[in-house]
C-alpha cells in the first residue's frame, strides 16, 4: 500500500505520532522482530507500544496512552453500539482502559483476560468473575495489527463465552493483511479500525525530517510498501 500524498493529522494525532517516535515506541535500525507463530527475523523497524508496567516493558508514557484511548474513541463514534470493551493482553489493556475513560464508560464495562506462560506458549484464560456476566457485543482493542494471529485467538476465546466481537480497534495497522484476515475469518468481525497505518506513519516521519530518505526506502522495501 502506498502512503497518502498528504498526511493531515489532527493536532492530537500529530502529537501522538511524534510521541511514538521520541519515546522510542518506534525505532529504526536492525532489530529483532517477532513474526507470525513467534518465528524470529530481523527488520529495520521495531515497534514496542507497551508501558513500563507491562510484563514485557515498553517506553509508552501515560500521555501517549491517554491520547490513544481518546483518539480511538473519537474514531469509533460512528461505529456500531457495544456492551463491553476488552484489551488484547497485555499491550491492549491500558489502551482499552483509556478508551473507556474517554467515553465515560463504567468500570464494569471493561473486561480483562488472564494470560500466562506455559513453556514457550502464551495461554489466554477467561477470568471467572467475567464468565457470570451477560454476554454482549464487545470491542477488542490492541496496539498493533500484523497478521491477526493473537487477535483471532482472543476472539475465539470470547466466542466460547458468548461474547461476539463486531469491531477490532488498533493504534497501528502494519498493513500486512491482518484486517482482511479478521474480516474473513467467520468470527463476526465487521469493522477493523486503526489510528495509523504504518506506511502513512513512515511517510510522515520522513516529511518531518525524523528519518532519512534512505531509512524510509529501506523500511518500505523490507515490508513490501510502495514508496511515495
VENQUIFEN-V20963 format. One record per backbone hydrogen bond with DSSP energy under -0.5 kcal/mol. NH is the residue of the N-H (numbers start at 1). CO is the residue of the C=O. E is the energy in kcal/mol with one decimal. If there is no record, write none. Layout:
NH/CO/E  NH/CO/E
This chain:
3/226/-0.5  8/6/-0.8  9/7/-0.9  14/10/-2.8  15/11/-2.3  16/12/-2.4  17/13/-2.4  18/14/-2.3  19/15/-2.4  20/16/-2.6  21/17/-1.2  22/18/-2.9  23/19/-2.9  24/21/-1.0  25/20/-1.4  26/20/-1.8  27/46/-2.7  29/44/-2.6  31/43/-1.9  33/41/-2.0  35/33/-0.6  35/39/-2.7  38/35/-1.5  39/36/-1.4  41/33/-1.6  43/31/-1.6  46/27/-2.6  48/25/-3.0  52/60/-0.5  54/51/-1.4  57/55/-0.6  58/51/-1.5  59/48/-0.5  60/50/-2.4  65/61/-1.9  66/62/-2.5  67/63/-2.5  68/64/-2.5  69/65/-2.4  70/66/-2.3  71/67/-2.9  72/68/-2.4  73/69/-2.1  74/70/-2.4  75/71/-2.4  76/72/-1.6  77/73/-0.9  77/74/-0.6  79/76/-3.3  83/137/-2.9  84/137/-1.8  85/109/-2.9  86/139/-2.6  87/111/-0.7  88/141/-2.7  89/87/-0.7  92/88/-2.3  93/90/-1.4  94/90/-0.6  95/91/-0.6  96/92/-2.5  97/93/-2.2  98/94/-2.0  99/95/-2.4  100/96/-2.2  101/97/-2.1  102/98/-2.4  103/99/-1.4  104/101/-1.2  105/100/-2.7  109/106/-2.0  110/107/-1.7  111/85/-3.0  111/109/-0.6  114/125/-2.1  116/123/-2.3  118/116/-0.5  118/121/-3.0  119/117/-0.5  121/118/-2.0  123/116/-3.1  125/114/-2.6  127/112/-0.8  130/127/-1.4  131/127/-0.9  132/128/-0.7  133/130/-1.4  138/164/-2.4  139/84/-2.5  140/138/-0.6  140/167/-2.2  141/86/-2.7  141/139/-0.5  142/169/-2.1  145/172/-2.4  146/144/-0.5  152/148/-2.3  153/149/-1.7  154/150/-2.2  155/151/-2.8  156/152/-2.3  157/153/-1.8  158/154/-2.5  159/155/-2.5  160/156/-1.7  161/157/-0.7  161/158/-1.1  162/159/-1.9  163/158/-2.5  164/162/-0.7  165/187/-0.6  166/164/-0.6  167/138/-0.7  168/191/-2.3  169/140/-2.9  170/193/-2.9  171/142/-0.9  171/143/-0.7  172/143/-2.5  173/196/-2.7  174/145/-2.7  174/172/-0.6  178/146/-0.9  181/177/-2.1  182/178/-2.3  183/179/-2.3  184/180/-1.3  185/182/-1.0  190/166/-2.9  191/166/-2.2  193/168/-3.0  195/170/-1.4  196/171/-2.5  198/173/-2.7  200/197/-0.6  201/197/-2.0  202/198/-2.6  203/199/-2.0  204/200/-2.5  205/201/-2.3  206/202/-2.1  207/203/-2.6  208/204/-1.9  209/206/-1.2  210/205/-2.5  211/205/-1.0  216/212/-2.5  217/213/-2.5  218/214/-2.4  219/215/-2.5  220/216/-2.4  221/217/-2.3  222/218/-2.2  223/219/-2.3  224/220/-1.0  225/220/-2.4
